[in-house]
Amino acid sequence: MKTFYTFLILNVFAIHQFKAQTAFVKDSLSVSTTIKLDEIAQHANYQVQLKKIITDSRCPKDVMCIRAGEATVLVGIYKEGKHIKDREIIIHASGYVMEETNLVFRDLDQSIYGVALTPYPKTEEKIPDHTYELEVVFQPRRSQ
């Protein structure tokens, strides 16, 4: 009986965790662009700058890993050229894009996401920072 309750509690927790994550969906109104380190992407009144590659622990393609890994990048958000804030986002090696980890900024009229980081590691060698590119998606907010 104790095993049953443990199983039940763990399943309820797992379902709660699953529901807490919201998948990002790129729609037809979204505008996508890529930026390199220190470059700025602009759409409407918003700008996003890739400031720093903090970590890149994604499993190289030619290596068998237990965990796929992730990369963490620092981006700066600007509106009409004025700095709003900096934000760290996580790019999962699995390719899943979640609002909780990939949302860079949300305002009344715009949501901005960092969705992919290239190049993907091929070996254990470090990728030079200047070769990284971040895909940024500007998504207008729909009126409800």
TIFI-760365 format. One record per residue (C-alpha): y, x, z; residue in one letter; residue number from 1. Coordinates in steps of 0.1 Angstrom, whole numbers, plus 2048, in hexadecimal, padded with zeros to 3 digits. Layout:
TIFI-760365
yy xx zz residuo num
Y X Z a NUM
...
This chain:
TIFI-760365
yy xx zz residuo num
800 800 800 m 1
818 81D 808 k 2
811 82C 7E6 t 3
81A 80A 7D6 f 4
83C 809 7E8 y 5
843 82D 7DF t 6
83B 826 7BB f 7
851 806 7BB l 8
86F 818 7CB i 9
86C 835 7B2 l 10
86B 81D 795 n 11
889 809 7A1 v 12
89C 82A 7A5 f 13
892 836 782 a 14
89C 815 772 i 15
8BE 817 785 h 16
8C3 83A 778 q 17
8BA 830 755 f 18
8D3 813 755 k 19
8EF 828 763 a 20
8F0 83D 744 q 21
901 82F 725 t 22
8F9 83D 703 a 23
916 845 6EC f 24
915 834 6CA v 25
92B 841 6AD k 26
937 823 699 d 27
949 81F 678 s 28
96B 821 689 l 29
964 843 698 s 30
974 863 68A v 31
95F 883 68E s 32
96B 8A7 68A t 33
960 8C9 695 t 34
974 8E4 6A7 i 35
96F 908 6AF k 36
979 91A 6CF l 37
99F 916 6D5 d 38
9A3 8FE 6B7 e 39
9B1 8DB 6BB i 40
9A4 8BB 6AD a 41
9BD 89F 6A8 q 42
9BB 87A 6A2 h 43
9D8 862 6A6 a 44
9EB 86D 6C5 n 45
9CE 880 6D5 y 46
9C3 8A5 6D3 q 47
9A4 8B6 6E0 v 48
9A1 8DC 6E4 q 49
981 8EF 6E9 l 50
98C 907 704 k 51
96C 918 710 k 52
946 919 70E i 53
93D 919 732 i 54
917 91B 72F t 55
8FD 917 714 d 56
8DA 914 722 s 57
8CB 900 704 r 58
8A8 90B 6FC c 59
8A7 920 6DC p 60
895 910 6BF k 61
87B 92B 6BC d 62
872 92B 6E1 v 63
85C 913 6F4 m 64
86F 906 713 c 65
866 8EE 72F i 66
88A 8E0 72E r 67
8A0 8DB 70F a 68
8BF 8E7 722 g 69
8E4 8E0 71C e 70
905 8EF 715 a 71
925 8E9 729 t 72
947 8ED 718 v 73
96B 8E9 724 l 74
982 8D4 70F v 75
9A7 8CD 713 g 76
9B5 8AB 70C i 77
9D8 8A5 6FF y 78
9EC 886 6F6 k 79
A0A 88B 6DF e 80
A08 8B0 6E6 g 81
A0A 8AD 70C k 82
9EC 8BA 720 h 83
9DB 89E 733 i 84
9BD 8B0 743 k 85
9A0 8C7 73D d 86
97C 8BA 73F r 87
95A 8CA 73F e 88
940 8B8 72A i 89
91B 8BD 726 i 90
909 8BF 704 i 91
8E4 8B8 709 h 92
8CC 8CC 6F3 a 93
8B8 8AC 6EE s 94
8D4 89E 6D9 g 95
8D9 880 6F0 y 96
8FE 877 6F3 v 97
907 864 713 m 98
928 857 71E e 99
924 866 741 e 100
921 88A 734 t 101
932 88A 712 n 102
951 874 718 l 103
96F 88B 715 v 104
98A 872 71B f 105
990 84C 71B r 106
9B1 83B 718 d 107
9BB 817 711 l 108
9B9 81C 6EB d 109
9A1 83A 6E6 q 110
981 849 6F2 s 111
979 86E 6EA i 112
957 87E 6EB y 113
948 8A0 6E6 g 114
927 899 6D6 v 115
917 8B9 6C8 a 116
91A 8DF 6CB l 117
910 8F7 6AF t 118
901 90F 6A8 p 119
8E1 907 6BA y 120
8D0 926 6C9 p 121
8B4 935 6B5 k 122
8AB 952 6CB t 123
8B2 95F 6EE e 124
8D1 971 6E0 e 125
8F3 965 6EB k 126
908 952 6D2 i 127
92B 961 6CF p 128
944 948 6DD d 129
95A 948 6BD h 130
93D 93A 6A8 t 131
938 91A 6BD y 132
944 8F9 6AF e 133
948 8D8 6C2 l 134
945 8B7 6B1 e 135
960 89F 6BF v 136
95F 87A 6B9 v 137
97F 865 6BC f 138
975 840 6C1 q 139
990 825 6C2 p 140
98A 80C 6DF r 141
983 7E9 6D3 r 142
996 7CD 6E2 s 143
97F 7B6 6F6 q 144
